[in-house]
Amino acid sequence: MGHRVESLERSVWSIYSHCVLSGSALRECLTSYSSSYILDLTCSDLLLQPIIIVSSPMYGVSEAQQQGAQVLRRSTFTISCSIQPQYPGGSFQLNFTSSKSAHNYTQPAVNHPAHFLFPAAESAHQGSYSCVYHLYVFNHTFSSESRLISLTVLDPTPLIIKAVVLPLALLLVNIALYVYCKANRGQMPCRQKNTELDHYTLGVPAAEEEEGAQGAE
C-alpha cells in the first residue's frame, strides 16, 4: 500500500472504513469523487474458495477429498459448485481434465451455486474436476478455484451379480432341497441330514453326541 499526489484530478473511489467495520458489503461502502491524492491499495483473497461436490443415487454425496468420488457407469450424477455469499452474480466454470482430454462447462451462479448434470456416466467422464468462480466487480474480473476432486466410473456388473445372481442361486438351492425332501417324505435321509446339520451348527458332531448318549446309559 502507498500513496502519491498527482498534478491532475481524476475520479477515484473512497471507502468508508466505519461502513466496512460494521459488516456491510464492500460495494455498499464505496463512493466516487474527484481527487489528485491517490492511494494505491493491493487486495488479496478477495473471493473465498468455492466448494465442489459430486452426488449420485448409488454413492450419495462426496466432497473434494483424497479418495475422490465414485459413480456407476450409465448412472446419473451431478457436480455442484457453490461459494459463500459475498457478492451477487458471477458464474461457475467446471473444469475437467483426464489423460485423454480436457473440457470446461460454464453456468451462471444463481444464488451462489451452480449444478452440472450428467445423465449417463461413461468412462470418458473419469478424471479430475474443479470449480472456478468468476466475478466481475469494480471493473475487474476476479476468480477463485476449488480443490480438485477425482471421479471414478465403476462397472456395475459385479454389483448386479452380488445383488441378483447370488440370492437367486441360493433360492434355487433351497427349492431343490425342498423338492428332494418332499419327494422322499416318510423316509429318514432328509430328517437325518437336517438333524446332523443342526448338530454341526451347534459345533458338536452327531457321532460324538451318540457316543456320549451310549456312555450315559
C-alpha positions as CSV (number, residue, x, y, z in Angstrom):
1,M,0.0,0.0,0.0
2,G,1.2,3.5,-0.8
3,H,0.0,7.0,-1.8
4,R,1.0,9.8,-4.1
5,V,-0.2,13.2,-5.3
6,E,-0.8,13.8,-9.0
7,S,-1.0,17.2,-10.8
8,L,-4.4,16.5,-12.3
9,E,-7.5,15.4,-10.5
10,R,-9.4,12.3,-11.6
11,S,-12.3,10.2,-10.5
12,V,-11.3,7.9,-7.6
13,W,-13.1,5.5,-5.2
14,S,-13.3,6.2,-1.5
15,I,-14.0,3.5,1.1
16,Y,-15.8,4.4,4.4
17,S,-13.9,2.4,7.0
18,H,-16.7,2.6,9.6
19,C,-19.1,1.1,7.0
20,V,-16.7,-1.9,6.4
21,L,-16.2,-2.4,10.1
22,S,-20.0,-2.6,10.6
23,G,-20.1,-5.7,8.4
24,S,-21.6,-4.2,5.3
25,A,-20.6,-5.4,1.9
26,L,-17.6,-3.6,0.4
27,R,-19.6,-2.3,-2.6
28,E,-22.0,-0.6,-0.2
29,C,-19.2,1.3,1.4
30,L,-17.8,3.0,-1.8
31,T,-18.3,6.4,-3.1
32,S,-16.8,8.2,-6.1
33,Y,-15.3,11.7,-6.3
34,S,-12.5,13.7,-7.9
35,S,-9.1,14.0,-6.3
36,S,-5.4,14.3,-7.0
37,Y,-4.5,12.3,-4.0
38,I,-4.1,8.7,-5.0
39,L,-3.9,5.7,-2.6
40,D,-2.6,2.5,-4.2
41,L,-4.2,-0.5,-2.5
42,T,-3.4,-4.1,-3.3
43,C,-6.2,-6.6,-2.4
44,S,-5.6,-10.4,-2.0
45,D,-8.0,-13.2,-1.3
46,L,-11.0,-11.1,-2.4
47,L,-13.0,-14.2,-3.0
48,L,-13.4,-17.3,-0.9
49,Q,-12.6,-20.8,-2.2
50,P,-15.5,-22.5,-3.9
51,I,-16.8,-25.9,-2.8
52,I,-17.2,-28.8,-5.2
53,I,-19.4,-31.8,-4.5
54,V,-20.3,-34.9,-6.6
55,S,-23.6,-36.6,-5.9
56,S,-25.0,-39.8,-7.3
57,P,-28.0,-42.1,-6.4
58,M,-25.8,-45.0,-5.5
59,Y,-23.0,-43.4,-3.6
60,G,-24.6,-40.3,-2.2
61,V,-22.6,-37.1,-1.8
62,S,-18.8,-36.8,-2.0
63,E,-16.9,-33.6,-1.3
64,A,-13.4,-32.9,-2.5
65,Q,-11.2,-35.2,-0.7
66,Q,-8.3,-37.6,-1.3
67,Q,-10.3,-40.7,-2.1
68,G,-12.4,-38.8,-4.6
69,A,-15.9,-39.8,-5.8
70,Q,-17.4,-42.9,-7.4
71,V,-20.3,-43.4,-9.8
72,L,-21.7,-46.3,-11.7
73,R,-21.4,-46.5,-15.4
74,R,-24.6,-45.2,-17.2
75,S,-25.9,-43.7,-14.0
76,T,-26.9,-40.1,-13.4
77,F,-24.6,-37.9,-11.4
78,T,-24.4,-34.2,-10.6
79,I,-21.4,-32.0,-9.9
80,S,-22.3,-28.9,-7.8
81,C,-20.2,-25.8,-7.4
82,S,-21.0,-23.3,-4.6
83,I,-19.4,-20.4,-2.8
84,Q,-20.4,-18.4,0.4
85,P,-22.3,-15.2,-0.4
86,Q,-20.0,-12.2,-0.8
87,Y,-21.1,-10.5,-3.9
88,P,-24.2,-11.0,-6.2
89,G,-23.9,-12.6,-9.6
90,G,-20.9,-14.3,-11.0
91,S,-20.5,-17.6,-12.9
92,F,-19.0,-21.0,-12.4
93,Q,-16.7,-22.8,-14.8
94,L,-16.4,-26.6,-14.3
95,N,-13.0,-27.8,-15.5
96,F,-12.4,-31.4,-16.4
97,T,-9.0,-33.0,-17.2
98,S,-8.0,-36.6,-17.9
99,S,-5.2,-38.4,-19.6
100,K,-7.0,-38.2,-22.9
101,S,-8.9,-34.9,-23.0
102,A,-9.9,-31.7,-21.2
103,H,-13.2,-29.8,-21.2
104,N,-14.9,-27.0,-19.4
105,Y,-18.6,-26.1,-18.8
106,T,-20.0,-22.7,-17.7
107,Q,-23.2,-21.8,-15.8
108,P,-24.3,-18.7,-14.0
109,A,-24.1,-18.7,-10.2
110,V,-27.8,-18.5,-9.3
111,N,-27.9,-17.6,-5.6
112,H,-24.2,-18.6,-5.5
113,P,-24.4,-22.3,-6.6
114,A,-24.5,-24.0,-10.0
115,H,-25.3,-27.6,-10.8
116,F,-23.9,-29.6,-13.7
117,L,-26.0,-32.6,-14.5
118,F,-24.5,-35.6,-16.4
119,P,-27.4,-38.0,-17.4
120,A,-25.2,-41.1,-18.1
121,A,-21.7,-41.7,-16.7
122,E,-19.2,-43.2,-19.1
123,S,-15.5,-44.0,-19.0
124,A,-14.9,-40.6,-20.7
125,H,-16.1,-38.8,-17.6
126,Q,-13.4,-40.3,-15.4
127,G,-10.8,-37.8,-14.4
128,S,-10.3,-34.7,-12.2
129,Y,-12.8,-31.8,-11.8
130,S,-12.5,-28.4,-10.2
131,C,-14.9,-25.4,-10.0
132,V,-13.7,-21.8,-10.8
133,Y,-15.8,-18.9,-9.7
134,H,-15.6,-15.8,-11.9
135,L,-16.9,-12.4,-10.7
136,Y,-16.8,-9.1,-12.4
137,V,-16.7,-6.3,-9.8
138,F,-15.0,-2.9,-9.6
139,N,-14.4,-3.0,-13.3
140,H,-12.2,-6.1,-12.9
141,T,-12.8,-9.9,-13.2
142,F,-11.8,-11.9,-10.1
143,S,-11.5,-15.7,-10.0
144,S,-11.2,-18.3,-7.3
145,E,-10.7,-22.1,-7.8
146,S,-11.8,-25.0,-5.7
147,R,-9.8,-28.1,-4.8
148,L,-9.6,-30.9,-7.3
149,I,-11.9,-33.9,-6.9
150,S,-11.2,-37.2,-8.8
151,L,-14.1,-39.1,-10.3
152,T,-14.0,-42.9,-10.9
153,V,-16.6,-44.6,-13.1
154,L,-17.3,-48.2,-11.9
155,D,-18.6,-51.2,-13.9
156,P,-22.0,-52.2,-12.3
157,T,-21.7,-55.9,-13.3
158,P,-20.1,-57.2,-10.1
159,L,-22.7,-55.3,-8.0
160,I,-25.5,-56.9,-10.1
161,I,-24.0,-60.3,-9.5
162,K,-24.0,-59.8,-5.8
163,A,-27.4,-58.3,-5.6
164,V,-29.3,-60.6,-8.0
165,V,-27.4,-63.7,-9.1
166,L,-26.2,-64.9,-5.7
167,P,-29.6,-64.6,-3.9
168,L,-31.2,-66.3,-6.9
169,A,-28.8,-69.2,-6.8
170,L,-29.4,-69.6,-3.1
171,L,-33.1,-69.6,-3.7
172,L,-32.8,-72.3,-6.3
173,V,-30.7,-74.5,-4.0
174,N,-33.3,-74.2,-1.3
175,I,-36.1,-75.0,-3.7
176,A,-34.2,-78.1,-4.9
177,L,-33.7,-79.3,-1.3
178,Y,-37.3,-78.8,-0.5
179,V,-38.5,-80.7,-3.6
180,Y,-36.0,-83.5,-2.8
181,C,-37.1,-83.8,0.8
182,K,-40.8,-83.7,-0.1
183,A,-40.3,-86.5,-2.7
184,N,-38.7,-88.6,-0.1
185,R,-41.2,-87.8,2.7
186,G,-41.6,-90.7,5.1
187,Q,-38.0,-91.7,4.7
188,M,-35.2,-90.8,7.0
189,P,-32.5,-89.3,4.8
190,C,-33.8,-85.7,4.8
191,R,-34.7,-85.7,8.5
192,Q,-31.3,-87.3,9.4
193,K,-29.4,-84.8,7.3
194,N,-31.3,-81.9,9.0
195,T,-30.5,-83.4,12.4
196,E,-26.8,-83.7,11.6
197,L,-26.8,-80.2,10.2
198,D,-28.3,-78.9,13.4
199,H,-25.6,-80.6,15.5
200,Y,-22.8,-79.2,13.3
201,T,-24.4,-75.8,13.6
202,L,-24.0,-76.0,17.4
203,G,-20.4,-77.1,16.9
204,V,-21.0,-80.7,18.1
205,P,-20.7,-83.6,15.5
206,A,-23.7,-86.0,15.6
207,A,-21.4,-89.1,16.1
208,E,-19.8,-87.7,19.2
209,E,-23.3,-86.9,20.7
210,E,-24.4,-90.5,20.0
211,E,-21.3,-91.9,21.8
212,G,-22.0,-89.6,24.7
213,A,-25.5,-90.8,24.9
214,Q,-24.4,-94.5,24.9
215,G,-21.8,-93.8,27.7
216,A,-24.5,-92.2,29.8
217,E,-26.6,-95.4,29.5
